[in-house]
């Protein structure tokens, strides 16, 4: 029977990493996959996580299954980190949070929930968006449509077009936005723009879904939550998909969460029952270790402070690489104004490179970038930036 199965195309991001690994060039550079790297090109293990690992090992916790929604202290910490401890979403108990296997798992749980409870609902995604968004929701059976988001001419948010498009979406549909550090563009709304987005969405009776994978990688823990908290108006309904792969360095632990904010606590229990049903038929219950690490760090004042320090260091390095990249592009004589790269936030930059230029970088210089021109800024270092910008100057001509 397997003889009839056709080979699937390589994933546009993970497949790029496979090609990078197979490249024998000792000076190759990988700016594709979204993994933080330090100034030595290594993905560090955070010291706060190392300490938490030791504590958990000494505690000798049981290895039985977690409940379907996961570790209670973890899900409580997720809500408090996203909304703030004193936010009425938290104090009124009107949110249900389920621990999930990474942010991808969180999105899939939401997809299954939508398909099972809102048949016929269309999910609107930004154009562009993370390459895997369409795969996840299509696999769950959710219909998709695109929203204008990025203005290529100005390398900025196409805010007017976005607002106009939101105002035409039928009531009952859902809209997937990035809570901060938009992937792949690095372009986020301002707080005032978030407020206008919320005005239109709630007037249209739309369901906001926020992919919140990079809290702390833009301007800070509190600063990066502005959009989410602006959307989380009193009594408003929304869904938040969290990930701690990036900001805790827990890539292979798969630590995420889906939070369903409802009108009141009673409705949250009902919605939670359907979320648990979706999880039970998928992976049944989540893995424990990564969630215990996050919960341990956030519960201890010293560990939490150490995490803030380490996260600030990662954020500052990324933003510093943005400034250095723009400076080096100018130094190498690359035509054009690349100052927009400094204004973008998060790990990624929409570089403006064309697909042909990206392929030329790969074939001539062993520099691996996603076909869209998205660059992982965290993959740039003081060591490789000259080679990178010289190669860009070569292919741009």
C-alpha positions, 0 to 999 in steps of 0.5 A, spaced: 500 500 500 505 504 501 507 504 494 502 509 492 504 514 497 508 520 494 514 524 497 511 530 501 515 537 499 520 539 504 518 544 510 520 551 507 524 552 514 526 545 517 527 543 510 532 549 509 536 546 516 537 539 513 540 542 507 544 547 511 547 541 515 548 537 509 552 543 506 560 541 507 562 549 506 565 550 513 563 558 513 556 556 512 551 561 515 544 559 517 539 564 518 533 560 517 530 556 523 527 560 529 532 559 534 536 564 538 544 564 538 549 567 542 555 571 540 558 564 539 553 562 534 551 557 540 544 556 543 545 557 550 542 553 556 539 559 561 542 558 568 535 559 571 533 553 567 539 549 569 538 551 577 531 549 576 533 542 573 537 541 579 531 543 584 526 538 580 531 533 580 532 533 588 525 533 589 524 527 586 517 528 583 512 523 581 512 520 574 504 519 573 500 522 568 499 530 568 491 532 568 489 533 561 490 541 562 497 540 565 500 542 571 496 547 575 501 551 577 504 552 570 497 554 567 496 559 573 503 562 571 502 562 564 496 567 565 499 571 570 505 572 565 501 574 559 495 578 563 499 580 569 497 578 576 492 583 577 488 583 571 481 582 571 481 576 566 486 572 572 482 575 578 475 573 575 477 566 573 474 567 566 480 564 563 481 556 562 488 555 560 491 548 558 498 546 557 500 544 550 506 541 547 509 547 544 506 553 541 505 549 535 501 544 539 497 550 542 495 552 535 493 545 533 488 545 540 485 551 538 484 549 531 481 542 533 476 547 538 474 551 532 473 545 527 469 542 533 465 547 536 464 553 530 463 549 524 463 554 518 467 559 521 473 562 517 480 564 520 483 570 517 491 570 518 495 576 516 499 576 509 504 574 511 504 570 517 508 564 520 509 558 514 506 553 519 500 557 521 496 555 514 498 547 515 496 547 522 489 550 521 488 546 515 490 540 518 484 541 523 479 542 518 479 550 519 477 554 513 482 560 512 483 567 508 488 572 508 488 579 511 493 585 508 498 586 514 505 588 511 506 594 506 513 592 502 513 599 499 515 602 506 517 596 510 511 597 515 505 595 517 499 596 512 495 599 518 489 602 513 488 596 509 488 592 515 483 596 519 479 596 512 479 589 511 477 587 519 471 591 518 468 587 512 469 580 515 463 577 517 461 576 524 463 570 528 469 569 524 476 568 527 482 573 526 489 570 528 494 576 530 501 575 533 501 578 540 508 581 539 515 580 534 511 578 528 513 572 524 516 573 519 516 581 518 518 583 525 513 589 524 508 590 530 502 595 531 503 600 536 498 601 542 494 606 539 493 601 533 492 595 537 486 599 541 483 601 534 484 593 532 480 591 538 475 597 536 473 594 529 474 586 531 469 587 537 464 591 533 464 586 528 463 580 533 470 577 531 474 572 535 481 574 536 486 569 537 493 571 539 500 567 537 504 569 543 511 566 542 516 571 543 514 575 550 520 579 552 524 578 545 521 585 543 522 591 548 521 587 555 516 582 558 511 588 560 512 592 554 511 586 549 504 584 552 501 591 551 497 588 545 494 582 548 492 586 554 489 592 550 485 586 546 483 583 553 478 588 555 473 587 560 468 581 559 471 580 552 472 573 549 479 571 546 484 566 545 492 566 546 497 561 544 503 561 548 510 558 547 516 558 552 521 555 546 524 562 545 524 566 551 526 560 556 530 556 551 526 550 552 526 548 544 526 541 545 522 541 551 515 543 547 512 548 552 506 551 550 499 553 552 492 555 550 488 560 554 481 561 552 478 568 555 471 567 556 465 572 558 465 569 566 468 564 570 462 559 569 463 560 561 470 558 562 468 551 565 464 550 559 469 552 554 474 548 558 470 542 557 470 542 550 478 544 550 479 538 554 475 533 549 479 536 543 486 534 547 484 527 549 483 525 542 489 528 540 495 527 545 491 525 551 495 529 556 502 534 556 509 532 558 511 534 565 518 536 565 518 543 561 512 546 564 515 544 571 521 548 569 517 554 567 513 554 573 519 553 578 523 559 575 516 564 575 515 561 582 521 563 585 523 570 586 531 569 585 530 565 579 525 569 576 530 575 576 535 571 573 531 569 568 529 577 566 536 578 566 538 573 561 532 574 557 534 582 557 541 580 555 538 575 549 534 581 547 539 586 547 544 582 543 538 581 537 537 589 537 544 590 537 545 585 531 540 589 527 544 596 528 550 592 526 547 589 520 544 596 517 551 599 519 555 593 515 550 593 509 551 601 508 559 600 509 559 594 504 555 599 499 549 595 498 544 600 495 537 602 499 535 604 506 535 598 510 534 602 517 527 599 517 531 593 520 532 597 526 525 598 527 523 591 527 522 587 533 524 580 535 528 574 532 526 576 525 527 581 519 523 581 513 530 583 509 527 585 502 531 580 499 528 577 493 527 569 492 532 569 486 537 573 491 536 568 497 537 562 492 544 566 490 546 567 497 545 559 498 548 557 492 554 562 491 555 563 499 552 557 503 548 562 506 541 559 508 535 564 508 528 562 507 525 564 500 521 569 503 527 573 505 526 572 512 532 573 516 533 570 523 537 576 526 539 572 532 543 568 527 548 574 526 554 575 530 560 579 530 564 574 526 559 572 520 556 579 519 562 581 514 561 575 510 554 576 510 553 583 508 559 582 503 555 576 500 548 580 500 552 586 496 554 581 491 547 578 490 544 585 490 549 587 485 
